[in-house]
């Protein structure tokens, strides 16, 4: 039969999903609670239609736009409130959502005529909504969380005036020609709707359209009534007449397309950031000990040695691909247990982790970890090099759950007083470092000077130059200097000055000087504000030469990567889980001491070129290097030891001198 899935069925894999038909209640049987919370949403129940294709297939554009309005008005997910605490209540909300949205989807996607749109209430909504009177309705409990004001407004549709207006405004499903024509207005010139007259002393054309009256100010070539022919058409753009005396609407449209089509194309496309995809490893190298003794690995071997909960293969993986994946994966995971000095069966993190090869890939992702199912997926050869990175995500997630967090511990470490200082220290070290060098001292001096200028400028606002003579200006400047010189002693009296207005002679004298020169003393609140500015200047002066906490190069470069490359979530490269995963892969790479490409071949491939201040391209690395890397490695080492103390991981050392590993079932 060849190599098959092993252990418990993981479930939720793309080969098992409802991707094309939409989510149904029966599909929930295969999901755990975390997956239900994540996957029960509009996009999975009602896949976004191809509206352009629907129009191309002959469905009236008004009908297609109404379908879009219905889908847009549908809640994005079930409304689970604070009071829905019991599993039964949550289950009822989730199943009710799927049932209602599924029925609305089926109704909407079968609409084909405008008359059916106008009968939306009678044909569909009347099952769920009953008019109590002209101002209120009763909503069926089965759909109460799915029907809001948007859907209620849509059920009252009586005509297509608003829909037509929105279609035109948004140029919904417009062809290129239609988009060009939408930039212009075509009017008919007849005695009934157009009249030359005077308005505010100017020649104007009074145009009547429906119930509206418009005034057009024609340029010279169009200002003579004798140059206009009745029962013809004219074109306007942005309030200006383009041409007149066209024989038909068709001729007017042809004129626009012949003369303006290329000019009206939008050229304001935003340049989208591209995703970062590290170069695929051409060869998988490993020069560690032979942990397979030349044997091919089976799923049973993976279960017995690493205690995985389950494992699976993608349907598109042939027998050779499956065998390669098992062999590479086994060797890499043995290398990981060696690098961390943990027992191989700790790899599954307490029999919770599963592994998949090429069965759960998504888009261009090389590999990923699914916290809902606690499974690592490696996408055939593209995933080679990322196993250490993804295993660290599993560690991050499962340790976080053990600590009682709802997400990864690296994202939640601040929210609990019981979080280990070892863990906090590791994460803070990835992002910040304390330094005191010429650059930081220069920066501190600049900050001090800025604060002094703020204080001087604040004082000067109370002393207009025209109110001071030369002697008074000199006196004011001397008092400002005394503010600076005596800032430390004044700072000790800051609280007293704020509460009682005493203890700051320089500010009092400045206020007295203002009274003598301008006629009004400095108001109390402003005097207190000046005292705080003085205190802040003193603090910045004292900070010169002291160690300063700044961002690590690793953190700064990760932020730069977010500016350079696209990712689904904002701040992907600089978020804690991703920074930890990249740092962990480097730690394993350094700790192992030999090549293990399948495990950590991508550890140092987060590279990008970005222009520096001089406009020259500079190589940016979104992984730790140099002294920062050494310090971060030390913190990760302490964290691993902490996990061993807590018996989440267990200390184990492979003996390099042993040629076989029969004592731990490594030989088969």
C-alpha positions as CSV (number, residue, x, y, z in Angstrom):
1,X,0.0,0.0,0.0
2,X,3.0,2.3,0.4
3,X,3.4,5.0,3.0
4,X,0.1,6.2,4.5
5,X,-1.0,8.7,7.2
6,X,0.0,7.6,10.7
7,X,-1.3,8.1,14.2
8,X,-4.5,10.0,14.9
9,X,-6.2,11.7,12.1
10,X,-5.3,15.4,12.2
11,X,-8.4,16.6,10.4
12,X,-9.0,20.0,8.9
13,X,-6.5,19.4,6.1
14,X,-7.2,21.1,2.8
15,X,-7.8,17.7,1.2
16,X,-10.7,17.2,3.6
17,X,-12.3,20.6,3.4
18,X,-15.5,22.0,1.9
19,X,-13.6,24.7,0.0
20,X,-15.7,24.7,-3.2
21,X,-19.3,24.1,-1.9
22,X,-19.1,26.2,1.3
23,X,-19.2,25.3,5.0
24,X,-22.1,23.2,6.2
25,X,-23.2,22.2,9.7
26,X,-22.0,18.6,9.2
27,X,-18.5,19.9,8.6
28,X,-18.4,21.0,12.3
29,X,-18.1,17.4,13.4
30,X,-14.5,17.3,12.1
31,X,-13.5,20.5,13.9
32,X,-12.3,21.3,17.4
33,X,-13.6,24.4,19.3
34,X,-10.6,26.5,18.2
35,X,-11.2,25.7,14.5
36,X,-14.9,26.5,14.8
37,X,-14.1,29.9,16.2
38,X,-11.6,30.5,13.4
39,X,-13.3,29.0,10.4
40,X,-17.0,29.7,10.9
41,X,-17.2,33.0,9.0
42,X,-18.8,34.4,5.9
43,X,-16.0,33.8,3.5
44,X,-16.1,30.1,4.2
45,X,-19.9,29.7,4.1
46,X,-20.4,32.0,1.2
47,X,-17.4,32.2,-1.1
48,X,-17.0,35.6,-2.7
49,X,-18.6,35.4,-6.2
50,X,-16.9,36.5,-9.4
51,X,-19.3,39.4,-10.1
52,X,-17.7,40.3,-13.4
53,X,-18.2,36.7,-14.6
54,X,-21.8,36.8,-13.6
55,X,-22.4,40.0,-15.6
56,X,-20.5,38.4,-18.6
57,X,-22.9,35.4,-18.3
58,X,-25.9,37.7,-18.9
59,X,-27.2,38.3,-15.4
60,X,-28.4,42.0,-15.3
61,X,-25.9,44.2,-13.6
62,X,-28.5,45.5,-11.1
63,X,-29.2,41.9,-10.0
64,X,-25.4,41.2,-9.6
65,X,-25.0,44.4,-7.6
66,X,-27.9,43.5,-5.3
67,X,-26.3,40.1,-4.7
68,X,-23.1,42.0,-3.7
69,X,-25.1,44.2,-1.3
70,X,-26.7,41.1,0.2
71,X,-23.3,39.5,0.8
72,X,-21.8,42.7,2.1
73,X,-24.7,43.1,4.6
74,X,-24.2,39.6,5.9
75,X,-22.4,39.5,9.3
76,X,-18.8,38.3,8.9
77,X,-19.1,35.7,11.7
78,X,-21.5,34.5,14.4
79,X,-22.3,37.0,17.1
80,X,-21.0,35.3,20.3
81,X,-21.6,37.6,23.3
82,X,-20.3,37.6,26.9
83,X,-23.5,35.8,28.0
84,X,-23.0,32.9,25.6
85,X,-20.8,31.0,27.9
86,X,-22.1,27.4,27.7
87,X,-20.9,25.1,24.9
88,X,-24.5,24.6,23.9
89,X,-25.2,28.3,23.5
90,X,-22.1,28.8,21.4
91,X,-22.9,25.7,19.3
92,X,-26.4,27.1,18.7
93,X,-25.1,30.4,17.5
94,X,-22.6,28.8,15.2
95,X,-25.0,26.4,13.6
96,X,-27.7,29.1,13.3
97,X,-25.2,31.3,11.5
98,X,-24.2,28.6,9.0
99,X,-27.9,27.7,8.4
100,X,-29.1,31.2,7.7
101,X,-26.1,32.4,5.7
102,X,-26.2,29.2,3.7
103,X,-29.9,29.8,2.8
104,X,-29.3,33.4,2.0
105,X,-26.4,32.4,-0.2
106,X,-28.5,29.8,-2.1
107,X,-31.3,32.3,-2.6
108,X,-29.0,35.1,-3.7
109,X,-26.9,33.1,-6.1
110,X,-30.1,31.9,-7.9
111,X,-31.4,35.4,-8.6
112,X,-31.6,36.2,-12.3
113,X,-34.2,38.9,-12.9
114,X,-34.8,42.4,-11.6
115,X,-38.3,41.4,-10.6
116,X,-36.9,38.7,-8.3
117,X,-34.8,41.4,-6.6
118,X,-37.9,43.5,-5.9
119,X,-39.5,40.5,-4.3
120,X,-36.7,39.9,-1.9
121,X,-38.9,40.4,1.2
122,X,-41.8,38.2,0.0
123,X,-39.6,35.4,-1.4
124,X,-37.0,35.2,1.4
125,X,-37.0,37.7,4.3
126,X,-40.7,37.2,5.2
127,X,-39.7,33.8,6.6
128,X,-37.6,35.6,9.2
129,X,-39.0,39.1,9.5
130,X,-42.6,40.2,10.2
131,X,-43.8,43.8,10.1
132,X,-45.2,44.8,13.4
133,X,-46.1,48.3,12.0
134,X,-44.6,50.9,9.8
135,X,-41.7,51.5,12.2
136,X,-40.8,48.1,13.7
137,X,-40.4,44.5,12.9
138,X,-40.2,41.1,14.7
139,X,-37.2,39.0,13.8
140,X,-37.3,35.2,14.1
141,X,-35.0,33.9,17.0
142,X,-33.3,31.5,14.5
143,X,-31.9,34.5,12.6
144,X,-31.9,37.3,15.1
145,X,-28.1,37.5,15.3
146,X,-27.7,37.4,11.5
147,X,-30.1,40.2,10.5
148,X,-29.2,43.8,11.2
149,X,-30.2,47.2,9.8
150,X,-28.3,46.6,6.5
151,X,-30.4,43.5,5.6
152,X,-33.6,45.2,6.9
153,X,-33.0,48.1,4.6
154,X,-32.4,45.9,1.6
155,X,-35.6,44.0,2.1
156,X,-37.5,47.3,1.6
157,X,-36.2,47.8,-2.0
158,X,-38.9,49.3,-4.2
159,X,-36.8,50.5,-7.2
160,X,-33.3,50.7,-8.5
161,X,-32.6,54.4,-8.1
162,X,-30.0,54.0,-5.4
163,X,-28.5,50.9,-6.9
164,X,-28.0,52.7,-10.3
165,X,-26.4,55.6,-8.5
166,X,-24.0,53.3,-6.7
167,X,-23.2,51.3,-9.8
168,X,-22.2,54.4,-11.6
169,X,-20.3,55.9,-8.7
170,X,-18.2,52.8,-8.2
171,X,-18.1,51.8,-11.8
172,X,-19.2,48.4,-10.8
173,X,-18.2,45.7,-13.4
174,X,-17.7,48.4,-16.0
175,X,-15.8,47.6,-19.1
176,X,-12.9,49.9,-20.2
177,X,-15.3,51.7,-22.6
178,X,-17.9,52.1,-19.9
179,X,-15.3,53.5,-17.5
180,X,-14.2,56.0,-20.2
181,X,-17.8,57.1,-20.9
182,X,-18.5,57.4,-17.2
183,X,-16.1,60.4,-17.1
184,X,-18.5,62.4,-19.3
185,X,-22.2,63.5,-19.5
186,X,-24.2,63.5,-22.7
187,X,-27.2,65.9,-22.9
188,X,-29.8,66.5,-25.5
189,X,-30.2,70.1,-26.7
190,X,-33.9,70.9,-27.3
191,X,-36.2,73.9,-26.7
192,X,-37.9,72.0,-23.9
193,X,-34.8,71.3,-21.8
194,X,-32.2,74.0,-22.8
195,X,-32.4,77.8,-22.9
196,X,-29.8,80.5,-23.3
197,X,-30.3,83.2,-20.7
198,X,-28.5,85.6,-18.4
199,X,-27.5,84.8,-14.9
200,X,-25.5,87.1,-12.7
201,X,-24.6,89.2,-15.7
202,X,-23.2,86.1,-17.6
203,X,-24.4,84.1,-20.6
204,X,-25.6,80.7,-19.3
205,X,-27.5,77.7,-20.6
206,X,-30.4,76.8,-18.4
207,X,-30.7,73.0,-18.5
208,X,-33.7,71.1,-17.2
209,X,-33.2,67.4,-16.4
210,X,-36.1,65.6,-14.7
211,X,-36.9,67.7,-11.6
212,X,-33.5,69.4,-11.6
213,X,-32.3,72.7,-13.1
214,X,-28.6,73.2,-14.0
215,X,-26.8,76.3,-15.2
216,X,-23.9,75.8,-17.7
217,X,-21.4,78.5,-18.3
218,X,-20.3,78.0,-21.9
219,X,-16.9,79.2,-23.3
220,X,-16.8,81.6,-26.1
221,X,-17.0,79.0,-28.9
222,X,-20.2,77.7,-27.4
223,X,-21.7,81.0,-26.1
224,X,-23.6,82.0,-29.3
225,X,-27.1,80.5,-29.4
226,X,-27.0,80.6,-33.2
227,X,-24.2,78.0,-33.3
228,X,-26.4,75.4,-31.6
229,X,-28.7,73.0,-33.6
230,X,-31.9,71.8,-32.0
231,X,-32.5,68.1,-31.3
232,X,-28.8,67.4,-31.2
233,X,-26.5,66.2,-28.4
234,X,-23.6,67.8,-26.6
235,X,-20.9,66.4,-24.3
236,X,-19.7,67.8,-20.9
237,X,-16.8,66.9,-18.7
238,X,-16.1,68.4,-15.3
239,X,-18.7,71.2,-15.9
240,X,-17.3,72.2,-19.2
241,X,-18.7,71.7,-22.7
242,X,-16.5,69.5,-24.9
243,X,-18.4,69.5,-28.2
244,X,-22.0,70.1,-29.4
245,X,-24.2,69.5,-32.4
246,X,-23.8,65.7,-32.5
247,X,-26.6,63.8,-34.2
248,X,-27.1,61.0,-31.8
249,X,-26.0,59.5,-28.5
250,X,-24.1,56.8,-30.4
251,X,-22.2,59.5,-32.2
252,X,-21.4,61.2,-28.9
253,X,-20.2,58.0,-27.4
254,X,-18.0,57.2,-30.4
255,X,-16.5,60.7,-30.2
256,X,-15.6,60.2,-26.5
257,X,-14.1,56.7,-27.1
258,X,-12.2,57.9,-30.2
259,X,-10.7,61.0,-28.5
260,X,-10.5,60.3,-24.8
261,X,-10.2,56.6,-24.1
262,X,-6.4,56.5,-23.5
263,X,-6.5,59.8,-21.5
264,X,-9.1,58.6,-19.0
265,X,-7.4,55.4,-17.9
266,X,-6.5,55.6,-14.3
267,X,-2.7,55.6,-13.7
268,X,-2.8,55.8,-9.9
269,X,-2.2,52.2,-9.2
270,X,-0.5,51.6,-5.9
271,X,2.8,49.7,-6.0
272,X,2.1,46.7,-3.9
273,X,4.8,45.2,-1.7
274,X,5.8,41.8,-2.8
275,X,6.0,38.9,-0.3
276,X,9.4,37.7,0.9
277,X,10.1,34.2,-0.3
278,X,13.6,32.8,0.6
279,X,15.4,30.9,-2.2
280,X,14.5,27.2,-2.2
281,X,17.3,25.0,-1.2
282,X,18.7,23.3,-4.3
283,X,20.2,20.4,-2.2
284,X,19.5,19.1,1.2
285,X,22.9,18.7,3.0
286,X,23.5,17.1,6.4
287,X,26.8,16.0,7.8
288,X,25.7,14.8,11.3
289,X,25.8,11.2,12.6
290,X,23.8,8.5,10.8
291,X,20.8,8.3,13.0
292,X,18.9,6.0,10.5
293,X,21.7,3.5,10.0
294,X,20.9,3.7,6.3
295,X,17.3,2.6,6.7
296,X,14.2,4.2,5.3
297,X,11.9,5.7,8.0
298,X,8.2,4.7,8.4
299,X,5.3,6.5,10.0
300,X,5.6,4.0,12.9
301,X,9.2,5.1,13.4
302,X,8.1,8.7,13.7
303,X,5.4,7.8,16.2
304,X,7.7,5.5,18.3
305,X,10.7,7.9,18.5
306,X,9.0,11.3,18.6
307,X,5.6,10.4,20.1
308,X,3.7,12.4,17.5
309,X,0.0,12.6,17.9
310,X,-0.4,12.0,14.1
311,X,1.1,12.5,10.7
312,X,-0.2,12.8,7.2
313,X,0.8,13.2,3.6
314,X,-0.6,15.4,0.8
315,X,-2.5,13.5,-1.9
316,X,-0.2,14.9,-4.5
317,X,3.0,13.5,-2.9
318,X,4.2,10.4,-4.7
319,X,5.8,7.4,-2.9
320,X,9.3,8.7,-3.4
321,X,8.4,12.2,-2.1
322,X,6.8,10.7,1.0
323,X,9.9,8.6,1.8
324,X,12.2,11.5,1.3
325,X,10.1,13.7,3.6
326,X,10.1,11.0,6.3
327,X,13.9,10.5,6.0
328,X,14.7,14.2,6.0
329,X,12.2,14.9,8.8
330,X,13.5,12.2,11.0
331,X,17.1,13.2,10.7
332,X,16.3,16.9,11.3
333,X,14.2,16.2,14.4
334,X,16.9,14.0,15.8
335,X,19.3,16.9,15.2
336,X,16.8,19.2,17.0
337,X,16.7,16.9,20.0
338,X,20.5,16.9,20.0
339,X,20.8,20.7,19.7
340,X,18.4,21.2,22.6
341,X,19.7,18.2,24.6
342,X,16.2,16.9,25.0
343,X,14.7,13.4,24.7
344,X,13.4,12.8,21.2
345,X,9.9,12.1,22.4
346,X,9.9,15.7,23.8
347,X,9.7,16.8,20.2
348,X,5.9,16.2,20.2
349,X,5.6,18.4,23.3
350,X,3.7,15.9,25.4
351,X,2.1,13.9,22.5
352,X,0.3,17.1,21.4
353,X,2.1,17.9,18.2
354,X,1.4,16.4,14.7
355,X,3.4,16.7,11.5
356,X,2.2,16.9,7.9
357,X,4.1,16.8,4.6
358,X,2.6,18.7,1.7
359,X,-1.0,18.2,2.8
360,X,-1.9,21.6,4.3
361,X,0.1,24.1,2.2
362,X,-1.3,27.5,1.4
363,X,-0.3,29.8,-1.4
364,X,3.4,30.5,-1.4
365,X,4.0,29.5,2.2
366,X,7.1,27.3,2.6
367,X,5.8,25.9,5.8
368,X,3.5,26.8,8.6
369,X,2.2,25.9,12.1
370,X,-1.5,25.6,12.8
371,X,-2.2,26.4,16.5
372,X,-5.8,25.2,16.1
373,X,-4.8,21.6,15.2
374,X,-1.2,21.8,16.7
375,X,0.3,20.6,13.5
376,X,3.5,21.6,11.5
377,X,3.1,21.4,7.8
378,X,6.1,21.3,5.4
379,X,5.4,21.9,1.7
380,X,7.5,19.3,0.0
381,X,11.0,20.7,-0.9
382,X,9.9,24.3,-0.5
383,X,9.5,23.7,3.2
384,X,13.0,22.3,3.6
385,X,15.0,24.6,5.9
386,X,12.1,25.8,8.0
387,X,11.5,22.9,10.5
388,X,13.3,24.6,13.4
389,X,11.4,27.8,12.8
390,X,8.0,26.1,12.7
391,X,8.8,23.9,15.7
392,X,9.5,27.0,17.7
393,X,6.0,28.3,16.9
394,X,4.6,25.0,18.2
395,X,6.7,25.4,21.4
396,X,5.5,29.1,21.7
397,X,1.9,28.0,21.3
398,X,1.8,24.9,23.5
399,X,3.8,26.4,26.3
400,X,1.5,29.4,26.1
401,X,-1.5,27.1,26.5
402,X,0.2,25.4,29.4
403,X,0.6,28.8,31.1
404,X,-3.1,29.5,30.6
405,X,-2.7,32.0,27.7
406,X,-5.1,32.1,24.8
407,X,-2.3,32.6,22.3
408,X,1.5,32.3,22.0
409,X,3.4,33.0,25.1
410,X,5.6,35.5,23.3
411,X,2.5,37.6,22.6
412,X,1.1,37.3,26.1
413,X,4.1,37.4,28.4
414,X,3.3,40.9,29.7
415,X,-0.3,40.0,30.8
416,X,0.5,37.8,33.8
417,X,2.5,38.4,37.0
418,X,3.3,34.7,37.1
419,X,5.2,34.8,33.8
420,X,8.8,33.7,34.4
421,X,11.5,36.4,34.4
422,X,13.5,34.1,32.2
423,X,10.8,34.2,29.5
424,X,10.4,38.0,29.8
425,X,14.1,38.6,29.7
426,X,14.5,36.5,26.5
427,X,11.8,38.4,24.6
428,X,13.0,41.8,25.8
429,X,16.6,40.9,24.8
430,X,15.5,40.2,21.3
431,X,14.1,43.7,20.9
432,X,16.1,46.0,23.1
433,X,19.7,46.4,24.3
434,X,21.3,48.8,26.8
435,X,24.3,50.7,25.4
436,X,26.5,53.7,26.2
437,X,28.7,54.8,23.4
438,X,29.6,58.0,21.4
439,X,26.4,57.7,19.4
440,X,24.1,57.4,22.4
441,X,25.9,60.2,24.3
442,X,25.6,62.5,21.2
443,X,21.9,61.7,21.1
444,X,21.5,62.4,24.8
445,X,23.2,65.8,24.4
446,X,20.9,66.6,21.5
447,X,17.8,65.7,23.5
448,X,19.1,68.0,26.3
449,X,19.6,70.9,24.0
450,X,16.1,70.4,22.5
451,X,14.6,70.5,26.0
452,X,16.5,73.7,26.8
453,X,15.2,75.3,23.6
454,X,11.7,74.3,24.5
455,X,12.0,76.0,27.9
456,X,13.6,79.1,26.5
457,X,10.9,79.4,23.8
458,X,8.2,78.9,26.4
459,X,9.6,81.8,28.5
460,X,10.0,84.1,25.5
461,X,6.3,83.7,24.6
462,X,5.6,85.8,27.8
463,X,8.0,88.6,26.8
464,X,7.2,90.2,23.4
465,X,10.3,92.1,22.2
466,X,8.5,95.4,21.8
467,X,7.7,95.4,25.5
468,X,11.4,95.1,26.6
469,X,14.2,97.5,26.5
470,X,17.8,96.3,26.2
471,X,18.4,96.2,30.0
472,X,15.1,94.2,30.6
473,X,16.0,91.8,27.8
474,X,19.4,91.2,29.5
475,X,17.7,90.6,32.8
476,X,15.3,88.1,31.3
477,X,18.1,86.1,29.6
478,X,20.0,86.1,32.9
479,X,17.0,84.7,34.7
480,X,16.6,82.0,32.0
481,X,20.3,81.0,32.6
482,X,19.6,80.8,36.3
483,X,16.7,78.5,35.6
484,X,19.2,76.2,33.8
485,X,21.9,76.5,36.4
486,X,19.6,76.0,39.4
487,X,17.4,73.3,37.9
488,X,18.5,70.5,40.2
489,X,17.7,72.4,43.4
490,X,14.4,73.7,41.9
491,X,13.5,70.1,41.0
492,X,13.7,69.1,44.6
493,X,11.0,71.7,45.3
494,X,8.8,70.8,42.3
495,X,6.0,69.3,44.4
496,X,6.0,72.2,46.8
497,X,5.9,74.7,44.0
498,X,3.0,72.8,42.3
499,X,1.0,72.7,45.5
500,X,1.9,76.0,47.2
501,X,3.6,78.1,44.6
502,X,6.8,78.5,46.6
503,X,10.3,77.3,46.2
504,X,11.3,78.5,42.8
505,X,12.9,82.0,43.0
506,X,13.8,82.2,39.3
507,X,10.3,81.6,38.1
508,X,8.9,84.1,40.6
509,X,11.3,86.8,39.4
510,X,10.5,86.0,35.7
511,X,6.8,86.5,36.6
512,X,7.5,89.7,38.4
513,X,9.5,91.0,35.4
514,X,6.6,90.3,33.1
515,X,4.3,92.2,35.4
516,X,6.7,95.2,35.2
517,X,7.2,95.1,31.4
518,X,3.9,93.7,30.0
519,X,1.5,94.6,32.7
520,X,0.5,91.1,33.7
521,X,2.4,88.4,35.6
522,X,2.8,84.9,34.3
523,X,-0.4,82.9,35.1
524,X,-0.2,80.2,37.8
525,X,-0.7,77.2,35.4
526,X,2.0,78.5,33.1
527,X,4.4,79.0,36.0
528,X,3.8,75.4,37.0
529,X,4.3,74.2,33.4
530,X,7.6,76.1,33.3
531,X,8.7,74.3,36.5
532,X,8.1,71.0,34.8
533,X,10.0,72.0,31.7
534,X,12.9,73.0,34.0
535,X,12.7,69.6,35.8
536,X,12.7,67.8,32.4
537,X,15.8,69.7,31.3
538,X,17.6,68.7,34.5
539,X,16.7,65.0,34.0
540,X,17.9,65.0,30.4
541,X,21.2,66.6,31.5
542,X,21.7,64.0,34.2
543,X,21.0,61.3,31.6
544,X,24.0,62.2,29.5
545,X,26.5,59.4,29.7
546,X,24.2,56.9,31.3
547,X,23.4,53.6,29.5
548,X,20.4,53.9,27.2
549,X,17.8,51.3,26.2
550,X,17.5,51.2,22.4
551,X,16.1,48.9,19.8
552,X,18.4,46.0,18.7
553,X,19.5,45.9,15.1
554,X,17.5,42.6,14.9
555,X,14.3,44.5,15.9
556,X,15.0,47.6,13.7
557,X,15.8,45.4,10.7
558,X,12.6,43.4,11.3
559,X,10.6,46.7,11.2
560,X,12.4,47.6,8.0
561,X,11.3,44.2,6.5
562,X,7.7,45.1,7.3
563,X,8.1,48.2,5.2
564,X,9.8,46.2,2.4
565,X,7.7,43.1,2.1
566,X,4.0,42.2,2.2
567,X,2.4,39.8,4.6
568,X,-1.2,39.1,5.6
569,X,-0.9,40.6,9.1
570,X,0.4,44.0,9.8
571,X,3.7,44.0,11.5
572,X,4.4,40.4,10.7
573,X,8.2,40.6,10.7
574,X,8.4,42.6,13.9
575,X,5.9,40.6,15.9
576,X,7.1,38.6,18.9
577,X,6.3,35.1,17.6
578,X,8.1,35.6,14.3
579,X,11.1,37.3,15.8
580,X,11.4,34.4,18.4
581,X,11.1,31.8,15.6
582,X,13.9,33.4,13.5
583,X,16.1,33.8,16.6
584,X,15.4,30.2,17.6
585,X,16.3,28.9,14.2
586,X,19.7,30.7,14.5
587,X,20.2,29.4,18.0
588,X,19.7,25.8,16.7
589,X,21.9,26.5,13.8
590,X,24.7,27.7,16.1
591,X,24.1,25.1,18.8
592,X,24.2,22.1,16.4
593,X,27.7,22.8,15.1
594,X,27.1,21.0,11.8
595,X,25.0,21.3,8.7
596,X,21.4,20.2,8.9
597,X,19.6,22.0,6.0
598,X,16.2,20.4,6.4
599,X,16.1,21.6,10.0
600,X,17.5,25.2,9.8
601,X,18.8,25.8,6.3
602,X,16.7,29.0,6.1
603,X,18.0,30.4,9.4
604,X,20.1,33.1,7.7
605,X,18.1,33.7,4.5
606,X,16.0,36.7,5.7
607,X,18.0,39.2,3.6
608,X,16.9,42.3,1.7
609,X,18.4,45.4,0.0
610,X,17.2,48.8,1.0
611,X,18.5,52.3,0.1
612,X,20.5,54.0,2.9
613,X,20.7,57.8,3.6
614,X,23.1,58.2,0.7
615,X,20.8,56.4,-1.7
616,X,23.1,53.4,-1.9
617,X,21.7,49.9,-1.5
618,X,22.4,48.4,2.0
619,X,22.0,44.7,2.9
620,X,19.5,44.3,5.7
621,X,19.3,41.1,7.8
622,X,16.1,40.3,9.7
623,X,17.8,37.8,12.0
624,X,20.2,38.3,14.9
625,X,23.9,38.7,14.3
626,X,27.2,39.3,16.1
627,X,27.1,40.3,19.8
628,X,23.3,40.6,19.7
629,X,23.0,37.0,18.5
630,X,25.4,35.8,21.2
631,X,23.3,37.4,23.9
632,X,20.0,36.3,22.5
633,X,21.4,32.7,22.2
634,X,22.3,32.8,25.9
635,X,18.7,33.9,26.8
636,X,17.2,31.1,24.7
637,X,19.5,28.7,26.4
638,X,18.3,29.8,29.8
639,X,14.7,29.5,28.6
640,X,15.2,25.9,27.4
641,X,16.8,25.1,30.8
642,X,13.7,26.7,32.5
643,X,11.4,24.4,30.5
644,X,13.5,21.5,31.6
645,X,13.1,22.6,35.3
646,X,9.4,22.7,34.7
647,X,9.6,19.2,33.1
648,X,8.0,20.5,29.9
649,X,11.2,19.3,28.3
650,X,13.6,16.7,29.6
651,X,17.4,16.7,29.6
652,X,19.0,14.1,27.4
653,X,22.5,13.9,25.8
654,X,23.3,11.8,22.8
655,X,26.7,10.0,23.0
656,X,28.7,10.8,19.9
657,X,31.0,7.9,20.6
658,X,28.2,5.4,20.1
659,X,27.9,4.1,16.6
660,X,24.3,2.9,16.9
661,X,21.3,4.2,18.8
662,X,19.6,0.9,19.7
663,X,19.1,2.1,23.3
664,X,16.7,4.7,22.0
665,X,15.2,2.8,19.1
666,X,17.1,4.9,16.5
667,X,18.1,1.8,14.5
668,X,15.6,-0.2,12.6
